[in-house]
Amino acid sequence: MSPAGKRKSAAPEERRRNRPLREVLDEFLELARSLARRAREMTPAELEYAQQRLEWLADEVWRVASGETAPP
């Protein structure tokens, strides 16, 4: 524990050790936030593309987090 009696978070260390994971998570969150703001204004085609992109990013997060190799 630190002198103030609070525990330090391990998150900053993880960010430095697993930069590829942080990058894909940041991209996923950025897209999700954008969708939350714009979904009502988007066309059905834009929504479908956004859903596909989110699914692809979720797969990337899993791949990077689990240490799998890139898909063929």
Secondary structure as UniProt FT lines:
FT   TURN            3..4
FT   HELIX           11..17
FT   HELIX           19..38
FT   HELIX           39..41
FT   HELIX           44..66
//
